[in-house]
Amino acid sequence: MSVPAAYLGVILIWSTTPLGIQWSAQGASFSFAVMARMLVGLAICVVLLRATRTAFPFTAEARQLYWVSGLSIFVAMLLTYWGALHIPSGLISVIFGLSPLLTGVFAALWLSERTLTPLRLIGLALALGGLWFIFGQPWPGDSRATAGTAAVLAGMTAQALGLVWIKRLNVRASPLAITTGSLGVATPLFVLAWVVADAAQLPADITPRAGAAIVYLGVFGSVAGFTLYYYVIQHLDAGRVALITLITPVSALLLGQALNAEFIPRSGWIGIALIGAGLLLYEWQALTGSRPATRTDQERLPTSFD
């Protein structure tokens, strides 16, 4: 596989995922949309696992990893899918772009890692200021925009916490095995959420675009994106990998405006710019190569479950 092609693939998948989440719920409930996506992703993972004869660890430690990752996916995606009903898709990508910052905070508190340098603390402060601006904007089109933003932020927090917990467990397994085990835990929970929220009713008028979005997210968002990201971090330095989290929010915002007629208030762009500046400062050392890539950089878990 070409590294540049894999790199562009990750950017494309992560840029289009928020829009896909919104489209997948057209004519269907958010609980059905996320459940169907995970069912597609799990089925593909099982087929690939058997076709490639990839080892699937099932030790006590591996099972704990699957549970932690699966619960993290469940909480993060359920909140994100609900929040996506009420805010622009590009804003979802901006919020999930904060994941590296929050992951660094959790790693410093839980794993005693010295990741919060003075420059990174400044970046974190700028990003938090950007969030304050975003929460203060009257986003058009939905009276629940503030609640939707809070839900996506809570989902991103659950994801970041799960990533640090996974690192703390330090279980060695292939990306495909981790994905399969995690979806094996999460998917039944999504089925249960659908039963509770919609009484297991199938959508009566799901649109073709929604059906295509569900399949796209199941194939690419849940399987291909994860695999390509791992391939990229195995072949590129931390600085180039960090650029992905800076590029995807911008491209997602542009796609939302071009393909979904989304509008972001002018003052809202101030918050988005502050978050971007905060991310840039947070990743500055990796981007400029002013420090050697550490083992943590090279084994970095994906910063998005999108």
C-alpha positions as CSV (number, residue, x, y, z in Angstrom):
1,M,0.0,0.0,0.0
2,S,1.2,3.5,-0.8
3,V,1.8,5.6,2.3
4,P,0.6,8.8,0.6
5,A,-2.6,7.1,-0.5
6,A,-3.2,5.8,3.0
7,Y,-2.5,9.2,4.4
8,L,-5.0,10.9,2.0
9,G,-7.4,8.0,2.7
10,V,-7.4,8.8,6.5
11,I,-8.0,12.5,5.8
12,L,-10.8,11.8,3.4
13,I,-12.6,9.3,5.7
14,W,-12.3,11.5,8.8
15,S,-13.4,14.5,6.9
16,T,-16.5,12.9,5.5
17,T,-17.5,10.9,8.6
18,P,-19.4,13.8,10.4
19,L,-21.4,14.5,7.2
20,G,-22.1,10.8,6.8
21,I,-23.4,10.6,10.4
22,Q,-25.9,13.3,9.7
23,W,-27.0,11.8,6.4
24,S,-27.3,8.3,7.8
25,A,-30.1,9.5,10.2
26,Q,-32.3,10.9,7.4
27,G,-35.5,9.0,7.5
28,A,-34.2,6.9,10.3
29,S,-33.6,7.4,14.0
30,F,-30.1,8.1,15.3
31,S,-30.1,4.9,17.3
32,F,-30.9,2.8,14.2
33,A,-28.3,4.6,12.1
34,V,-25.5,4.0,14.6
35,M,-26.6,0.4,15.2
36,A,-26.8,-0.4,11.5
37,R,-23.3,1.1,11.0
38,M,-21.8,-1.0,13.8
39,L,-23.5,-4.2,12.5
40,V,-21.9,-3.6,9.0
41,G,-18.5,-2.9,10.6
42,L,-18.6,-5.9,12.8
43,A,-19.6,-8.2,9.9
44,I,-16.7,-7.0,7.8
45,C,-14.2,-7.3,10.7
46,V,-15.2,-10.9,11.3
47,V,-14.9,-11.8,7.6
48,L,-11.5,-10.1,7.4
49,L,-10.3,-11.7,10.6
50,R,-11.1,-15.2,9.2
51,A,-9.8,-14.4,5.7
52,T,-6.5,-13.1,6.9
53,R,-6.2,-15.7,9.7
54,T,-5.4,-12.9,12.1
55,A,-4.9,-14.0,15.7
56,F,-7.7,-13.0,18.0
57,P,-6.4,-13.0,21.6
58,F,-9.1,-14.0,24.2
59,T,-7.1,-13.9,27.4
60,A,-8.5,-12.1,30.4
61,E,-6.4,-9.1,29.6
62,A,-7.6,-9.0,26.0
63,R,-11.2,-9.3,27.1
64,Q,-10.7,-6.4,29.4
65,L,-9.3,-4.4,26.5
66,Y,-12.3,-5.2,24.3
67,W,-14.8,-4.2,27.1
68,V,-13.0,-0.9,27.7
69,S,-12.8,0.0,24.0
70,G,-16.3,-1.3,23.3
71,L,-17.9,0.7,26.1
72,S,-15.9,3.8,25.0
73,I,-17.2,3.4,21.4
74,F,-20.8,2.9,22.6
75,V,-20.9,6.0,24.8
76,A,-18.9,8.2,22.4
77,M,-20.9,7.3,19.3
78,L,-24.3,7.3,20.8
79,L,-23.8,10.8,22.2
80,T,-22.2,11.9,18.9
81,Y,-25.0,10.6,16.7
82,W,-27.6,12.3,18.9
83,G,-25.6,15.6,18.9
84,A,-25.2,15.4,15.1
85,L,-29.0,15.9,14.8
86,H,-28.6,19.4,16.2
87,I,-25.3,20.9,15.1
88,P,-23.4,21.4,11.8
89,S,-21.4,18.4,10.8
90,G,-18.2,20.4,10.5
91,L,-18.5,21.4,14.1
92,I,-18.4,17.7,15.1
93,S,-15.0,17.4,13.4
94,V,-13.7,20.5,15.2
95,I,-14.8,19.1,18.6
96,F,-13.2,15.7,17.9
97,G,-10.1,17.5,16.8
98,L,-9.7,18.4,20.5
99,S,-9.2,14.7,21.3
100,P,-5.4,14.8,21.3
101,L,-5.4,17.7,23.9
102,L,-7.8,15.9,26.2
103,T,-6.0,12.6,25.8
104,G,-2.8,14.4,26.8
105,V,-4.5,15.7,29.9
106,F,-5.8,12.3,30.9
107,A,-2.4,10.7,30.2
108,A,-0.7,13.2,32.4
109,L,-3.2,12.6,35.3
110,W,-3.6,8.9,35.0
111,L,-0.4,7.6,33.4
112,S,1.9,10.3,35.0
113,E,3.2,11.1,31.5
114,R,5.0,14.4,31.1
115,T,3.0,15.4,28.1
116,L,1.8,18.9,29.2
117,T,4.7,21.2,28.4
118,P,4.3,24.9,28.8
119,L,3.7,25.3,25.1
120,R,1.0,22.6,25.2
121,L,-0.7,24.2,28.2
122,I,-0.9,27.4,26.2
123,G,-2.4,25.5,23.3
124,L,-4.9,23.8,25.7
125,A,-5.9,27.2,27.1
126,L,-6.5,28.6,23.6
127,A,-8.6,25.6,22.6
128,L,-10.7,25.9,25.8
129,G,-11.2,29.6,24.9
130,G,-12.4,28.5,21.5
131,L,-14.9,26.1,23.0
132,W,-16.2,29.0,25.2
133,F,-16.8,31.0,22.0
134,I,-18.6,28.1,20.3
135,F,-20.9,27.5,23.2
136,G,-21.8,31.1,23.2
137,Q,-23.0,31.2,19.6
138,P,-26.7,31.0,18.6
139,W,-26.2,28.2,16.0
140,P,-28.9,28.4,13.4
141,G,-31.6,25.9,12.6
142,D,-32.0,24.0,15.9
143,S,-33.0,25.1,19.4
144,R,-31.0,22.2,20.8
145,A,-27.7,23.2,19.3
146,T,-26.1,23.9,22.7
147,A,-27.2,20.5,24.0
148,G,-26.0,18.9,20.8
149,T,-22.6,20.5,21.2
150,A,-22.4,19.4,24.8
151,A,-23.3,15.8,23.8
152,V,-20.6,15.6,21.1
153,L,-18.1,17.1,23.6
154,A,-19.1,14.5,26.1
155,G,-18.7,11.8,23.5
156,M,-15.2,13.0,22.6
157,T,-14.3,13.0,26.3
158,A,-15.5,9.4,26.6
159,Q,-13.4,8.5,23.6
160,A,-10.3,10.2,25.0
161,L,-10.7,8.5,28.4
162,G,-11.1,5.2,26.7
163,L,-7.9,5.6,24.6
164,V,-5.9,6.4,27.7
165,W,-7.4,3.4,29.5
166,I,-6.5,1.2,26.6
167,K,-2.9,2.4,26.7
168,R,-2.8,1.8,30.5
169,L,-3.9,-1.9,29.9
170,N,-1.0,-2.2,27.3
171,V,-2.3,-5.4,25.7
172,R,-0.6,-6.4,22.5
173,A,-3.0,-7.3,19.6
174,S,-3.4,-6.4,16.0
175,P,-5.6,-3.4,15.0
176,L,-8.0,-5.7,13.3
177,A,-8.4,-7.9,16.4
178,I,-8.9,-4.9,18.6
179,T,-11.5,-3.5,16.3
180,T,-13.4,-6.8,16.0
181,G,-13.4,-7.3,19.8
182,S,-14.4,-3.7,20.5
183,L,-17.3,-3.9,18.0
184,G,-18.2,-7.3,19.4
185,V,-18.9,-5.5,22.7
186,A,-20.3,-2.3,21.4
187,T,-22.7,-3.7,18.8
188,P,-25.1,-5.6,21.2
189,L,-25.3,-2.4,23.3
190,F,-26.3,-0.4,20.2
191,V,-28.9,-3.0,19.4
192,L,-30.2,-2.6,23.0
193,A,-30.2,1.2,22.7
194,W,-32.3,0.9,19.5
195,V,-34.8,-1.5,21.2
196,V,-35.2,0.9,24.1
197,A,-35.3,4.1,22.0
198,D,-37.4,2.9,19.1
199,A,-39.0,-0.3,20.3
200,A,-37.1,-2.2,17.6
201,Q,-39.1,-0.5,14.9
202,L,-37.4,-0.5,11.5
203,P,-37.5,2.9,9.7
204,A,-40.4,3.2,7.2
205,D,-38.9,5.8,4.9
206,I,-35.1,5.7,5.1
207,T,-33.7,7.6,2.2
208,P,-31.2,6.1,-0.3
209,R,-28.6,8.6,0.8
210,A,-29.1,7.5,4.4
211,G,-28.7,3.8,3.5
212,A,-25.5,4.6,1.5
213,A,-24.2,6.7,4.4
214,I,-24.7,3.8,6.8
215,V,-22.9,1.4,4.6
216,Y,-20.1,3.9,3.9
217,L,-19.6,4.5,7.7
218,G,-19.7,0.8,8.4
219,V,-17.1,-0.1,5.7
220,F,-14.8,3.0,5.8
221,G,-15.5,4.8,9.1
222,S,-15.4,1.7,11.3
223,V,-12.9,-0.5,9.5
224,A,-10.8,1.1,6.8
225,G,-10.1,4.3,8.6
226,F,-8.8,2.5,11.7
227,T,-6.6,0.2,9.6
228,L,-5.2,3.0,7.4
229,Y,-4.4,5.1,10.4
230,Y,-2.4,2.4,12.0
231,Y,-0.6,1.9,8.7
232,V,0.2,5.6,8.5
233,I,1.7,5.8,12.1
234,Q,3.9,2.8,11.3
235,H,5.5,4.6,8.4
236,L,5.5,8.3,9.2
237,D,6.9,10.4,12.0
238,A,4.7,11.9,14.6
239,G,4.7,15.4,13.1
240,R,3.2,14.3,9.8
241,V,0.6,12.2,11.6
242,A,-0.3,15.1,13.8
243,L,-1.2,17.1,10.6
244,I,-4.2,14.9,10.1
245,T,-5.9,16.3,13.2
246,L,-5.3,19.8,11.9
247,I,-6.5,19.2,8.3
248,T,-9.6,17.2,8.9
249,P,-11.6,19.9,10.9
250,V,-11.0,22.4,8.1
251,S,-11.9,20.0,5.3
252,A,-15.0,18.8,7.2
253,L,-16.2,22.4,7.7
254,L,-15.8,23.1,3.9
255,L,-17.6,19.8,3.0
256,G,-20.5,20.7,5.3
257,Q,-20.9,24.1,3.7
258,A,-20.6,22.8,0.1
259,L,-22.6,19.6,0.4
260,N,-25.0,20.2,3.2
261,A,-25.6,24.0,3.0
262,E,-24.4,24.4,6.6
263,F,-23.9,27.9,8.0
264,I,-21.6,28.8,10.8
265,P,-22.0,32.3,12.4
266,R,-19.1,34.7,11.7
267,S,-18.4,34.9,15.4
268,G,-18.4,31.1,15.6
269,W,-15.3,31.1,13.4
270,I,-13.4,32.9,16.1
271,G,-13.9,29.9,18.4
272,I,-13.0,27.5,15.6
273,A,-9.8,29.6,14.9
274,L,-8.8,29.5,18.5
275,I,-9.2,25.7,18.6
276,G,-7.1,25.4,15.5
277,A,-4.4,27.6,17.0
278,G,-4.5,25.6,20.2
279,L,-4.1,22.4,18.3
280,L,-1.2,23.9,16.3
281,L,0.6,24.9,19.5
282,Y,-0.1,21.6,21.1
283,E,1.4,19.6,18.2
284,W,4.1,22.2,17.5
285,Q,7.1,20.2,18.7
286,A,6.0,17.1,16.7
287,L,5.3,19.3,13.6
288,T,8.7,21.0,13.7
289,G,10.6,17.9,14.7
290,S,12.1,19.7,17.7
291,R,12.1,16.5,19.7
292,P,12.6,12.9,18.6
293,A,9.4,10.9,18.1
294,T,8.8,8.8,21.2
295,R,7.4,5.4,21.5
296,T,4.1,6.9,22.5
297,D,4.1,8.9,19.3
298,Q,4.7,5.8,17.2
299,E,2.1,3.7,18.9
300,R,-0.4,6.5,19.2
301,L,-4.0,5.1,19.1
302,P,-6.4,6.7,16.7
303,T,-7.7,10.1,17.9
304,S,-11.1,9.5,16.3
305,F,-13.6,6.6,16.3
306,D,-15.5,8.4,13.6
